[in-house]
């Protein structure tokens, strides 16, 4: 059986991928929608680095990737905002 949210997204023509997720951000908002391929997943806290003198980082993902935490976002946001 198909999840009702997933069915609604399909009817709206939205794929449940990083590109459309509210937790996904991109570095440069000047990129057109078609040119954006990589962004950061902000669903969870930054990943702890291997070395103590480095900062944690958010996972970098491809726009076409997906996971089980998808939440439809309103629009793409710039990283850091």
PDB file of N, CA, C and O in Angstrom:
ATOM      1  N   UNK A   1       0.838  -1.177   0.000  1.00  0.00           N
ATOM      2  CA  UNK A   1       0.000   0.000   0.000  1.00  0.00           C
ATOM      3  C   UNK A   1       0.890   1.250   0.000  1.00  0.00           C
ATOM      4  O   UNK A   1       1.901   1.294   0.700  1.00  0.00           O
ATOM      5  N   UNK A   2       0.517   2.242  -0.772  1.00  0.00           N
ATOM      6  CA  UNK A   2       1.294   3.474  -0.889  1.00  0.00           C
ATOM      7  C   UNK A   2       0.909   4.439   0.233  1.00  0.00           C
ATOM      8  O   UNK A   2      -0.269   4.631   0.535  1.00  0.00           O
ATOM      9  N   UNK A   3       1.937   5.042   0.841  1.00  0.00           N
ATOM     10  CA  UNK A   3       1.736   6.032   1.893  1.00  0.00           C
ATOM     11  C   UNK A   3       0.964   7.232   1.326  1.00  0.00           C
ATOM     12  O   UNK A   3       1.285   7.694   0.231  1.00  0.00           O
ATOM     13  N   UNK A   4      -0.043   7.746   2.043  1.00  0.00           N
ATOM     14  CA  UNK A   4      -0.827   8.880   1.537  1.00  0.00           C
ATOM     15  C   UNK A   4       0.016  10.119   1.207  1.00  0.00           C
ATOM     16  O   UNK A   4      -0.260  10.805   0.223  1.00  0.00           O
ATOM     17  N   UNK A   5       1.043  10.411   2.020  1.00  0.00           N
ATOM     18  CA  UNK A   5       1.912  11.555   1.726  1.00  0.00           C
ATOM     19  C   UNK A   5       2.680  11.338   0.433  1.00  0.00           C
ATOM     20  O   UNK A   5       2.816  12.247  -0.386  1.00  0.00           O
ATOM     21  N   UNK A   6       3.182  10.118   0.264  1.00  0.00           N
ATOM     22  CA  UNK A   6       3.916   9.809  -0.966  1.00  0.00           C
ATOM     23  C   UNK A   6       3.005   9.935  -2.170  1.00  0.00           C
ATOM     24  O   UNK A   6       3.422  10.451  -3.207  1.00  0.00           O
ATOM     25  N   UNK A   7       1.766   9.472  -2.054  1.00  0.00           N
ATOM     26  CA  UNK A   7       0.815   9.571  -3.158  1.00  0.00           C
ATOM     27  C   UNK A   7       0.529  11.038  -3.481  1.00  0.00           C
ATOM     28  O   UNK A   7       0.458  11.409  -4.652  1.00  0.00           O
ATOM     29  N   UNK A   8       0.367  11.864  -2.466  1.00  0.00           N
ATOM     30  CA  UNK A   8       0.124  13.291  -2.698  1.00  0.00           C
ATOM     31  C   UNK A   8       1.306  13.930  -3.416  1.00  0.00           C
ATOM     32  O   UNK A   8       1.116  14.746  -4.319  1.00  0.00           O
ATOM     33  N   UNK A   9       2.519  13.568  -3.023  1.00  0.00           N
ATOM     34  CA  UNK A   9       3.714  14.102  -3.683  1.00  0.00           C
ATOM     35  C   UNK A   9       3.754  13.665  -5.143  1.00  0.00           C
ATOM     36  O   UNK A   9       4.096  14.458  -6.020  1.00  0.00           O
ATOM     37  N   UNK A  10       3.412  12.425  -5.403  1.00  0.00           N
ATOM     38  CA  UNK A  10       3.390  11.941  -6.787  1.00  0.00           C
ATOM     39  C   UNK A  10       2.376  12.711  -7.619  1.00  0.00           C
ATOM     40  O   UNK A  10       2.650  13.066  -8.765  1.00  0.00           O
ATOM     41  N   UNK A  11       1.211  12.968  -7.047  1.00  0.00           N
ATOM     42  CA  UNK A  11       0.170  13.698  -7.769  1.00  0.00           C
ATOM     43  C   UNK A  11       0.594  15.137  -8.049  1.00  0.00           C
ATOM     44  O   UNK A  11       0.197  15.716  -9.061  1.00  0.00           O
ATOM     45  N   UNK A  12       1.397  15.716  -7.159  1.00  0.00           N
ATOM     46  CA  UNK A  12       1.901  17.076  -7.364  1.00  0.00           C
ATOM     47  C   UNK A  12       3.120  17.085  -8.279  1.00  0.00           C
ATOM     48  O   UNK A  12       3.607  18.153  -8.648  1.00  0.00           O
ATOM     49  N   UNK A  13       3.611  15.927  -8.642  1.00  0.00           N
ATOM     50  CA  UNK A  13       4.790  15.843  -9.495  1.00  0.00           C
ATOM     51  C   UNK A  13       6.089  16.053  -8.750  1.00  0.00           C
ATOM     52  O   UNK A  13       7.095  16.416  -9.360  1.00  0.00           O
ATOM     53  N   UNK A  14       6.094  15.831  -7.434  1.00  0.00           N
ATOM     54  CA  UNK A  14       7.282  16.017  -6.610  1.00  0.00           C
ATOM     55  C   UNK A  14       7.890  14.665  -6.274  1.00  0.00           C
ATOM     56  O   UNK A  14       7.212  13.775  -5.761  1.00  0.00           O
ATOM     57  N   UNK A  15       9.172  14.522  -6.569  1.00  0.00           N
ATOM     58  CA  UNK A  15       9.887  13.311  -6.193  1.00  0.00           C
ATOM     59  C   UNK A  15      10.358  13.468  -4.753  1.00  0.00           C
ATOM     60  O   UNK A  15      10.738  14.567  -4.349  1.00  0.00           O
ATOM     61  N   UNK A  16      10.342  12.413  -3.990  1.00  0.00           N
ATOM     62  CA  UNK A  16      10.812  12.477  -2.604  1.00  0.00           C
ATOM     63  C   UNK A  16      12.333  12.329  -2.584  1.00  0.00           C
ATOM     64  O   UNK A  16      12.872  11.329  -2.110  1.00  0.00           O
ATOM     65  N   UNK A  17      13.002  13.345  -3.107  1.00  0.00           N
ATOM     66  CA  UNK A  17      14.461  13.363  -3.172  1.00  0.00           C
ATOM     67  C   UNK A  17      14.991  14.567  -2.405  1.00  0.00           C
ATOM     68  O   UNK A  17      14.231  15.453  -2.014  1.00  0.00           O
ATOM     69  N   UNK A  18      16.292  14.586  -2.198  1.00  0.00           N
ATOM     70  CA  UNK A  18      16.926  15.678  -1.459  1.00  0.00           C
ATOM     71  C   UNK A  18      16.543  17.046  -2.020  1.00  0.00           C
ATOM     72  O   UNK A  18      16.305  17.984  -1.259  1.00  0.00           O
ATOM     73  N   UNK A  19      16.486  17.160  -3.325  1.00  0.00           N
ATOM     74  CA  UNK A  19      16.211  18.440  -3.975  1.00  0.00           C
ATOM     75  C   UNK A  19      14.931  19.092  -3.466  1.00  0.00           C
ATOM     76  O   UNK A  19      14.852  20.319  -3.406  1.00  0.00           O
ATOM     77  N   UNK A  20      13.943  18.308  -3.101  1.00  0.00           N
ATOM     78  CA  UNK A  20      12.657  18.840  -2.673  1.00  0.00           C
ATOM     79  C   UNK A  20      12.442  18.763  -1.162  1.00  0.00           C
ATOM     80  O   UNK A  20      11.367  19.111  -0.673  1.00  0.00           O
ATOM     81  N   UNK A  21      13.442  18.315  -0.428  1.00  0.00           N
ATOM     82  CA  UNK A  21      13.307  18.142   1.017  1.00  0.00           C
ATOM     83  C   UNK A  21      13.564  19.454   1.755  1.00  0.00           C
ATOM     84  O   UNK A  21      14.437  20.228   1.365  1.00  0.00           O
ATOM     85  N   UNK A  22      12.808  19.699   2.812  1.00  0.00           N
ATOM     86  CA  UNK A  22      12.981  20.939   3.579  1.00  0.00           C
ATOM     87  C   UNK A  22      14.296  20.974   4.337  1.00  0.00           C
ATOM     88  O   UNK A  22      14.733  22.051   4.741  1.00  0.00           O
ATOM     89  N   UNK A  23      14.935  19.846   4.543  1.00  0.00           N
ATOM     90  CA  UNK A  23      16.198  19.791   5.286  1.00  0.00           C
ATOM     91  C   UNK A  23      17.425  19.965   4.398  1.00  0.00           C
ATOM     92  O   UNK A  23      18.546  20.007   4.905  1.00  0.00           O
ATOM     93  N   UNK A  24      17.237  20.067   3.086  1.00  0.00           N
ATOM     94  CA  UNK A  24      18.350  20.134   2.147  1.00  0.00           C
ATOM     95  C   UNK A  24      18.666  21.580   1.799  1.00  0.00           C
ATOM     96  O   UNK A  24      17.753  22.353   1.506  1.00  0.00           O
ATOM     97  N   UNK A  25      19.935  21.963   1.824  1.00  0.00           N
ATOM     98  CA  UNK A  25      20.353  23.319   1.486  1.00  0.00           C
ATOM     99  C   UNK A  25      21.433  23.278   0.418  1.00  0.00           C
ATOM    100  O   UNK A  25      22.095  22.257   0.230  1.00  0.00           O
ATOM    101  N   UNK A  26      21.607  24.388  -0.275  1.00  0.00           N
ATOM    102  CA  UNK A  26      22.650  24.501  -1.298  1.00  0.00           C
ATOM    103  C   UNK A  26      23.551  25.676  -0.964  1.00  0.00           C
ATOM    104  O   UNK A  26      23.146  26.597  -0.255  1.00  0.00           O
ATOM    105  N   UNK A  27      24.752  25.641  -1.466  1.00  0.00           N
ATOM    106  CA  UNK A  27      25.739  26.682  -1.184  1.00  0.00           C
ATOM    107  C   UNK A  27      25.430  27.999  -1.901  1.00  0.00           C
ATOM    108  O   UNK A  27      25.615  29.067  -1.318  1.00  0.00           O
ATOM    109  N   UNK A  28      24.967  27.947  -3.141  1.00  0.00           N
ATOM    110  CA  UNK A  28      24.820  29.162  -3.942  1.00  0.00           C
ATOM    111  C   UNK A  28      23.402  29.275  -4.477  1.00  0.00           C
ATOM    112  O   UNK A  28      23.002  28.487  -5.334  1.00  0.00           O
ATOM    113  N   UNK A  29      22.635  30.243  -3.984  1.00  0.00           N
ATOM    114  CA  UNK A  29      21.263  30.410  -4.440  1.00  0.00           C
ATOM    115  C   UNK A  29      21.192  30.948  -5.860  1.00  0.00           C
ATOM    116  O   UNK A  29      20.117  30.934  -6.460  1.00  0.00           O
ATOM    117  N   UNK A  30      22.294  31.419  -6.414  1.00  0.00           N
ATOM    118  CA  UNK A  30      22.280  31.933  -7.774  1.00  0.00           C
ATOM    119  C   UNK A  30      22.193  30.816  -8.813  1.00  0.00           C
ATOM    120  O   UNK A  30      21.893  31.074  -9.978  1.00  0.00           O
ATOM    121  N   UNK A  31      22.455  29.577  -8.393  1.00  0.00           N
ATOM    122  CA  UNK A  31      22.326  28.450  -9.309  1.00  0.00           C
ATOM    123  C   UNK A  31      20.869  28.290  -9.707  1.00  0.00           C
ATOM    124  O   UNK A  31      19.974  28.471  -8.881  1.00  0.00           O
ATOM    125  N   UNK A  32      20.626  27.955 -10.962  1.00  0.00           N
ATOM    126  CA  UNK A  32      19.251  27.683 -11.373  1.00  0.00           C
ATOM    127  C   UNK A  32      18.848  26.318 -10.838  1.00  0.00           C
ATOM    128  O   UNK A  32      19.711  25.509 -10.500  1.00  0.00           O
ATOM    129  N   UNK A  33      17.568  26.055 -10.757  1.00  0.00           N
ATOM    130  CA  UNK A  33      17.067  24.778 -10.244  1.00  0.00           C
ATOM    131  C   UNK A  33      17.693  23.596 -10.980  1.00  0.00           C
ATOM    132  O   UNK A  33      17.982  22.568 -10.367  1.00  0.00           O
ATOM    133  N   UNK A  34      17.903  23.734 -12.281  1.00  0.00           N
ATOM    134  CA  UNK A  34      18.416  22.617 -13.075  1.00  0.00           C
ATOM    135  C   UNK A  34      19.903  22.379 -12.855  1.00  0.00           C
ATOM    136  O   UNK A  34      20.393  21.274 -13.091  1.00  0.00           O
ATOM    137  N   UNK A  35      20.636  23.413 -12.399  1.00  0.00           N
ATOM    138  CA  UNK A  35      22.081  23.292 -12.252  1.00  0.00           C
ATOM    139  C   UNK A  35      22.521  22.765 -10.888  1.00  0.00           C
ATOM    140  O   UNK A  35      23.686  22.401 -10.720  1.00  0.00           O
ATOM    141  N   UNK A  36      21.621  22.716  -9.917  1.00  0.00           N
ATOM    142  CA  UNK A  36      21.995  22.296  -8.565  1.00  0.00           C
ATOM    143  C   UNK A  36      22.081  20.780  -8.506  1.00  0.00           C
ATOM    144  O   UNK A  36      21.120  20.073  -8.813  1.00  0.00           O
ATOM    145  N   UNK A  37      23.260  20.290  -8.102  1.00  0.00           N
ATOM    146  CA  UNK A  37      23.466  18.850  -8.023  1.00  0.00           C
ATOM    147  C   UNK A  37      23.852  18.380  -6.625  1.00  0.00           C
ATOM    148  O   UNK A  37      23.573  17.240  -6.253  1.00  0.00           O
ATOM    149  N   UNK A  38      24.495  19.259  -5.844  1.00  0.00           N
ATOM    150  CA  UNK A  38      24.934  18.882  -4.514  1.00  0.00           C
ATOM    151  C   UNK A  38      24.479  19.901  -3.479  1.00  0.00           C
ATOM    152  O   UNK A  38      24.377  21.096  -3.758  1.00  0.00           O
ATOM    153  N   UNK A  39      24.213  19.405  -2.297  1.00  0.00           N
ATOM    154  CA  UNK A  39      23.811  20.272  -1.195  1.00  0.00           C
ATOM    155  C   UNK A  39      24.103  19.580   0.117  1.00  0.00           C
ATOM    156  O   UNK A  39      24.656  18.481   0.141  1.00  0.00           O
ATOM    157  N   UNK A  40      23.728  20.227   1.208  1.00  0.00           N
ATOM    158  CA  UNK A  40      23.954  19.660   2.534  1.00  0.00           C
ATOM    159  C   UNK A  40      22.632  19.235   3.155  1.00  0.00           C
ATOM    160  O   UNK A  40      21.628  19.941   3.055  1.00  0.00           O
ATOM    161  N   UNK A  41      22.644  18.080   3.793  1.00  0.00           N
ATOM    162  CA  UNK A  41      21.484  17.604   4.528  1.00  0.00           C
ATOM    163  C   UNK A  41      21.580  18.154   5.946  1.00  0.00           C
ATOM    164  O   UNK A  41      22.556  17.897   6.651  1.00  0.00           O
ATOM    165  N   UNK A  42      20.562  18.916   6.364  1.00  0.00           N
ATOM    166  CA  UNK A  42      20.555  19.534   7.688  1.00  0.00           C
ATOM    167  C   UNK A  42      19.556  18.842   8.622  1.00  0.00           C
ATOM    168  O   UNK A  42      19.120  19.436   9.608  1.00  0.00           O
ATOM    169  N   UNK A  43      19.199  17.616   8.323  1.00  0.00           N
ATOM    170  CA  UNK A  43      18.226  16.883   9.128  1.00  0.00           C
ATOM    171  C   UNK A  43      18.734  16.626  10.544  1.00  0.00           C
ATOM    172  O   UNK A  43      17.969  16.693  11.506  1.00  0.00           O
ATOM    173  N   UNK A  44      20.016  16.334  10.664  1.00  0.00           N
ATOM    174  CA  UNK A  44      20.617  16.040  11.961  1.00  0.00           C
ATOM    175  C   UNK A  44      21.821  16.953  12.192  1.00  0.00           C
ATOM    176  O   UNK A  44      22.235  17.687  11.294  1.00  0.00           O
ATOM    177  N   UNK A  45      22.369  16.901  13.385  1.00  0.00           N
ATOM    178  CA  UNK A  45      23.549  17.706  13.714  1.00  0.00           C
ATOM    179  C   UNK A  45      24.724  17.335  12.803  1.00  0.00           C
ATOM    180  O   UNK A  45      24.737  16.255  12.212  1.00  0.00           O
ATOM    181  N   UNK A  46      25.709  18.233  12.692  1.00  0.00           N
ATOM    182  CA  UNK A  46      26.881  17.925  11.869  1.00  0.00           C
ATOM    183  C   UNK A  46      27.569  16.648  12.332  1.00  0.00           C
ATOM    184  O   UNK A  46      27.518  16.285  13.507  1.00  0.00           O
ATOM    185  N   UNK A  47      28.205  15.985  11.395  1.00  0.00           N
ATOM    186  CA  UNK A  47      28.934  14.746  11.679  1.00  0.00           C
ATOM    187  C   UNK A  47      30.254  15.113  12.358  1.00  0.00           C
ATOM    188  O   UNK A  47      30.968  16.007  11.907  1.00  0.00           O
ATOM    189  N   UNK A  48      30.561  14.420  13.432  1.00  0.00           N
ATOM    190  CA  UNK A  48      31.792  14.671  14.188  1.00  0.00           C
ATOM    191  C   UNK A  48      33.005  14.333  13.324  1.00  0.00           C
ATOM    192  O   UNK A  48      33.069  13.262  12.721  1.00  0.00           O
ATOM    193  N   UNK A  49      33.964  15.256  13.271  1.00  0.00           N
ATOM    194  CA  UNK A  49      35.162  14.992  12.466  1.00  0.00           C
ATOM    195  C   UNK A  49      36.088  13.970  13.131  1.00  0.00           C
ATOM    196  O   UNK A  49      35.970  13.694  14.325  1.00  0.00           O
ATOM    197  N   UNK A  50      36.997  13.422  12.352  1.00  0.00           N
ATOM    198  CA  UNK A  50      37.950  12.440  12.863  1.00  0.00           C
ATOM    199  C   UNK A  50      38.996  13.101  13.757  1.00  0.00           C
ATOM    200  O   UNK A  50      39.478  12.491  14.711  1.00  0.00           O
ATOM    201  N   UNK A  51      39.345  14.354  13.446  1.00  0.00           N
ATOM    202  CA  UNK A  51      40.354  15.064  14.228  1.00  0.00           C
ATOM    203  C   UNK A  51      39.697  16.121  15.108  1.00  0.00           C
ATOM    204  O   UNK A  51      38.709  16.737  14.709  1.00  0.00           O
ATOM    205  N   UNK A  52      40.236  16.332  16.293  1.00  0.00           N
ATOM    206  CA  UNK A  52      39.661  17.288  17.245  1.00  0.00           C
ATOM    207  C   UNK A  52      39.777  18.736  16.782  1.00  0.00           C
ATOM    208  O   UNK A  52      38.975  19.572  17.197  1.00  0.00           O
ATOM    209  N   UNK A  53      40.756  19.054  15.932  1.00  0.00           N
ATOM    210  CA  UNK A  53      40.961  20.440  15.513  1.00  0.00           C
ATOM    211  C   UNK A  53      40.126  20.818  14.280  1.00  0.00           C
ATOM    212  O   UNK A  53      40.307  21.898  13.719  1.00  0.00           O
ATOM    213  N   UNK A  54      39.222  19.938  13.863  1.00  0.00           N
ATOM    214  CA  UNK A  54      38.352  20.224  12.724  1.00  0.00           C
ATOM    215  C   UNK A  54      36.920  20.424  13.197  1.00  0.00           C
ATOM    216  O   UNK A  54      36.519  19.908  14.240  1.00  0.00           O
ATOM    217  N   UNK A  55      36.165  21.172  12.423  1.00  0.00           N
ATOM    218  CA  UNK A  55      34.750  21.374  12.720  1.00  0.00           C
ATOM    219  C   UNK A  55      33.928  20.235  12.129  1.00  0.00           C
ATOM    220  O   UNK A  55      34.343  19.594  11.163  1.00  0.00           O
ATOM    221  N   UNK A  56      32.773  19.990  12.710  1.00  0.00           N
ATOM    222  CA  UNK A  56      31.860  18.995  12.154  1.00  0.00           C
ATOM    223  C   UNK A  56      31.265  19.504  10.847  1.00  0.00           C
ATOM    224  O   UNK A  56      31.225  20.709  10.598  1.00  0.00           O
ATOM    225  N   UNK A  57      30.812  18.591  10.032  1.00  0.00           N
ATOM    226  CA  UNK A  57      30.232  18.963   8.743  1.00  0.00           C
ATOM    227  C   UNK A  57      28.906  18.253   8.550  1.00  0.00           C
ATOM    228  O   UNK A  57      28.697  17.144   9.044  1.00  0.00           O
ATOM    229  N   UNK A  58      28.015  18.911   7.823  1.00  0.00           N
ATOM    230  CA  UNK A  58      26.770  18.267   7.439  1.00  0.00           C
ATOM    231  C   UNK A  58      27.045  17.369   6.248  1.00  0.00           C
ATOM    232  O   UNK A  58      27.891  17.703   5.419  1.00  0.00           O
ATOM    233  N   UNK A  59      26.358  16.239   6.135  1.00  0.00           N
ATOM    234  CA  UNK A  59      26.580  15.347   4.990  1.00  0.00           C
ATOM    235  C   UNK A  59      26.235  16.048   3.671  1.00  0.00           C
ATOM    236  O   UNK A  59      25.204  16.711   3.562  1.00  0.00           O
ATOM    237  N   UNK A  60      27.099  15.894   2.683  1.00  0.00           N
ATOM    238  CA  UNK A  60      26.839  16.422   1.342  1.00  0.00           C
ATOM    239  C   UNK A  60      26.133  15.326   0.557  1.00  0.00           C
ATOM    240  O   UNK A  60      26.585  14.182   0.517  1.00  0.00           O
ATOM    241  N   UNK A  61      25.022  15.693  -0.063  1.00  0.00           N
ATOM    242  CA  UNK A  61      24.249  14.722  -0.826  1.00  0.00           C
ATOM    243  C   UNK A  61      23.960  15.248  -2.225  1.00  0.00           C
ATOM    244  O   UNK A  61      24.051  16.449  -2.482  1.00  0.00           O
ATOM    245  N   UNK A  62      23.617  14.347  -3.111  1.00  0.00           N
ATOM    246  CA  UNK A  62      23.231  14.679  -4.476  1.00  0.00           C
ATOM    247  C   UNK A  62      21.736  14.983  -4.498  1.00  0.00           C
ATOM    248  O   UNK A  62      20.972  14.383  -3.742  1.00  0.00           O
ATOM    249  N   UNK A  63      21.319  15.893  -5.343  1.00  0.00           N
ATOM    250  CA  UNK A  63      19.917  16.304  -5.425  1.00  0.00           C
ATOM    251  C   UNK A  63      18.965  15.138  -5.662  1.00  0.00           C
ATOM    252  O   UNK A  63      17.819  15.180  -5.216  1.00  0.00           O
ATOM    253  N   UNK A  64      19.419  14.105  -6.354  1.00  0.00           N
ATOM    254  CA  UNK A  64      18.565  12.976  -6.688  1.00  0.00           C
ATOM    255  C   UNK A  64      18.539  11.863  -5.652  1.00  0.00           C
ATOM    256  O   UNK A  64      17.840  10.866  -5.831  1.00  0.00           O
ATOM    257  N   UNK A  65      19.301  12.023  -4.563  1.00  0.00           N
ATOM    258  CA  UNK A  65      19.312  10.986  -3.527  1.00  0.00           C
ATOM    259  C   UNK A  65      18.032  11.061  -2.703  1.00  0.00           C
ATOM    260  O   UNK A  65      17.279  12.030  -2.794  1.00  0.00           O
ATOM    261  N   UNK A  66      17.796  10.031  -1.899  1.00  0.00           N
ATOM    262  CA  UNK A  66      16.613  10.005  -1.040  1.00  0.00           C
ATOM    263  C   UNK A  66      16.927   9.269   0.249  1.00  0.00           C
ATOM    264  O   UNK A  66      17.907   8.530   0.334  1.00  0.00           O
ATOM    265  N   UNK A  67      16.082   9.479   1.253  1.00  0.00           N
ATOM    266  CA  UNK A  67      16.193   8.743   2.506  1.00  0.00           C
ATOM    267  C   UNK A  67      14.801   8.648   3.130  1.00  0.00           C
ATOM    268  O   UNK A  67      13.830   9.151   2.563  1.00  0.00           O
ATOM    269  N   UNK A  68      14.705   8.023   4.263  1.00  0.00           N
ATOM    270  CA  UNK A  68      13.410   7.838   4.908  1.00  0.00           C
ATOM    271  C   UNK A  68      12.945   9.032   5.724  1.00  0.00           C
ATOM    272  O   UNK A  68      11.855   8.992   6.294  1.00  0.00           O
ATOM    273  N   UNK A  69      13.744  10.096   5.799  1.00  0.00           N
ATOM    274  CA  UNK A  69      13.377  11.271   6.591  1.00  0.00           C
ATOM    275  C   UNK A  69      12.821  12.410   5.759  1.00  0.00           C
ATOM    276  O   UNK A  69      12.731  13.534   6.254  1.00  0.00           O
ATOM    277  N   UNK A  70      12.449  12.164   4.525  1.00  0.00           N
ATOM    278  CA  UNK A  70      11.983  13.216   3.616  1.00  0.00           C
ATOM    279  C   UNK A  70      10.788  13.969   4.187  1.00  0.00           C
ATOM    280  O   UNK A  70       9.831  13.373   4.680  1.00  0.00           O
ATOM    281  N   UNK A  71      10.871  15.315   4.107  1.00  0.00           N
ATOM    282  CA  UNK A  71       9.748  16.196   4.426  1.00  0.00           C
ATOM    283  C   UNK A  71       9.712  17.248   3.321  1.00  0.00           C
ATOM    284  O   UNK A  71      10.707  17.927   3.073  1.00  0.00           O
ATOM    285  N   UNK A  72       8.585  17.377   2.671  1.00  0.00           N
ATOM    286  CA  UNK A  72       8.473  18.319   1.566  1.00  0.00           C
ATOM    287  C   UNK A  72       8.770  19.735   2.032  1.00  0.00           C
ATOM    288  O   UNK A  72       8.195  20.218   3.007  1.00  0.00           O
ATOM    289  N   UNK A  73       9.681  20.393   1.317  1.00  0.00           N
ATOM    290  CA  UNK A  73      10.055  21.762   1.655  1.00  0.00           C
ATOM    291  C   UNK A  73       9.336  22.759   0.782  1.00  0.00           C
ATOM    292  O   UNK A  73       8.820  22.404  -0.277  1.00  0.00           O
ATOM    293  N   UNK A  74       9.296  24.008   1.216  1.00  0.00           N
ATOM    294  CA  UNK A  74       8.638  25.048   0.457  1.00  0.00           C
ATOM    295  C   UNK A  74       9.518  25.567  -0.663  1.00  0.00           C
ATOM    296  O   UNK A  74       9.046  25.763  -1.783  1.00  0.00           O
ATOM    297  N   UNK A  75      10.795  25.793  -0.373  1.00  0.00           N
ATOM    298  CA  UNK A  75      11.730  26.232  -1.407  1.00  0.00           C
ATOM    299  C   UNK A  75      13.145  25.908  -0.966  1.00  0.00           C
ATOM    300  O   UNK A  75      13.398  25.662   0.213  1.00  0.00           O
ATOM    301  N   UNK A  76      14.059  25.910  -1.914  1.00  0.00           N
ATOM    302  CA  UNK A  76      15.444  25.631  -1.638  1.00  0.00           C
ATOM    303  C   UNK A  76      16.043  26.790  -0.853  1.00  0.00           C
ATOM    304  O   UNK A  76      15.784  27.955  -1.154  1.00  0.00           O
ATOM    305  N   UNK A  77      16.851  26.460   0.164  1.00  0.00           N
ATOM    306  CA  UNK A  77      17.495  27.492   0.984  1.00  0.00           C
ATOM    307  C   UNK A  77      18.992  27.451   0.812  1.00  0.00           C
ATOM    308  O   UNK A  77      19.569  26.414   0.483  1.00  0.00           O
ATOM    309  N   UNK A  78      19.609  28.579   1.035  1.00  0.00           N
ATOM    310  CA  UNK A  78      21.065  28.671   0.982  1.00  0.00           C
ATOM    311  C   UNK A  78      21.656  28.126   2.263  1.00  0.00           C
ATOM    312  O   UNK A  78      21.130  28.385   3.345  1.00  0.00           O
ATOM    313  N   UNK A  79      22.738  27.376   2.163  1.00  0.00           N
ATOM    314  CA  UNK A  79      23.411  26.822   3.349  1.00  0.00           C
ATOM    315  C   UNK A  79      23.838  27.965   4.260  1.00  0.00           C
ATOM    316  O   UNK A  79      24.275  29.016   3.791  1.00  0.00           O
ATOM    317  N   UNK A  80      23.708  27.754   5.555  1.00  0.00           N
ATOM    318  CA  UNK A  80      24.082  28.763   6.516  1.00  0.00           C
ATOM    319  C   UNK A  80      22.910  29.615   6.962  1.00  0.00           C
ATOM    320  O   UNK A  80      23.044  30.400   7.900  1.00  0.00           O
ATOM    321  N   UNK A  81      21.762  29.478   6.310  1.00  0.00           N
ATOM    322  CA  UNK A  81      20.559  30.236   6.691  1.00  0.00           C
ATOM    323  C   UNK A  81      19.554  29.357   7.367  1.00  0.00           C
ATOM    324  O   UNK A  81      18.484  29.827   7.754  1.00  0.00           O
TER     325      UNK A  81
END
